[in-house]
Structure formats: structure tokens, C-alpha cells
Amino acid sequence: MLTVAMTLLIIDAIVLIVFVLLQSGKSAGLSGAISGGAEQLFGKQKARGVDAILHRGTVTTGVLLFVLTFAIAYLL
């Protein structure tokens, strides 16, 4: 059981890295880091198409990563 969970964790981590790397950048530079949160807070742009799929995939694999990590810690 532990081997299966560890294998799934490694696959999930690789998929999460791929999802993060495939996402397009929202803004660049220091000014983008400051104003980027405000744009998303007020909903200036909604993610559509591939960006929405990548965002949902990132969230899903991130949650799965935490669940598998806690499961492995419980099994040890």
C-alpha cells in the first residue's frame, strides 16, 4: 500500500510541475507583483479555455498532493 501511495505521489508531483510550467504568466516585473493581486481580486479577467483547464488541474493536483502526503505519513 505504501509503495502504491509513493508512486502516485511521484506521478502527481510531476503532473503538478507540468501544469504550473504550462500556465501563462499573468504579469511581469515588480509592478506586476504589486498590482497583480488587485486585478485578480476585482475579477478584471476571467480565465477561459486552456488557462481555465490548467488552473483547475493545478488546484486538483495540488490538493491530491497534500492528501497523498498525509496518507503516506499516516501509513508510516
C-alpha positions in Angstrom: 0.0 0.0 0.0 2.8 2.4 0.8 4.6 1.7 -2.5 1.4 2.5 -4.4 0.9 5.7 -2.5 4.5 6.8 -3.0 4.3 6.0 -6.8 1.1 8.0 -7.0 2.7 10.9 -5.1 5.7 11.0 -7.5 3.4 10.9 -10.6 1.2 13.7 -9.0 4.2 15.8 -8.3 5.4 15.6 -11.9 2.0 16.4 -13.3 1.7 19.4 -10.9 5.1 20.7 -12.1 4.0 20.3 -15.7 0.7 22.2 -15.1 2.5 25.1 -13.4 5.1 25.4 -16.1 2.4 25.4 -18.9 0.4 28.2 -17.4 0.9 31.6 -19.0 2.3 34.5 -16.9 -0.2 37.0 -15.6 2.2 39.9 -15.2 5.9 40.6 -15.2 8.3 42.6 -13.1 7.9 44.2 -9.7 4.9 46.4 -10.7 3.1 43.3 -11.8 3.7 41.6 -8.5 2.2 44.6 -6.7 -0.8 45.2 -9.0 -1.4 41.5 -10.0 -3.3 40.6 -6.9 -5.6 43.6 -7.2 -6.5 42.7 -10.8 -7.5 39.2 -9.8 -9.3 40.4 -6.7 -11.7 42.5 -8.6 -12.1 40.0 -11.4 -10.8 42.1 -14.3 -10.2 39.0 -16.4 -11.7 35.5 -16.2 -9.6 32.6 -17.3 -11.0 30.9 -20.3 -10.1 27.9 -22.4 -6.8 26.3 -21.8 -5.9 28.6 -18.9 -9.0 27.6 -17.0 -8.2 23.9 -17.6 -4.7 24.4 -16.4 -5.8 26.3 -13.3 -8.3 23.6 -12.4 -5.7 20.9 -13.0 -3.2 22.7 -10.8 -5.7 23.1 -7.9 -6.8 19.5 -8.2 -3.2 18.0 -8.3 -2.2 20.3 -5.5 -5.0 19.1 -3.3 -4.2 15.5 -4.3 -0.5 16.1 -3.4 -1.4 17.1 0.1 -3.9 14.2 0.6 -1.3 11.7 -0.6 1.4 13.2 1.6 -0.8 13.0 4.7 -1.8 9.4 3.7 1.8 8.4 3.4 2.7 10.0 6.8 -0.3 8.1 8.3 0.9 4.8 6.8 4.4 5.2 8.2 
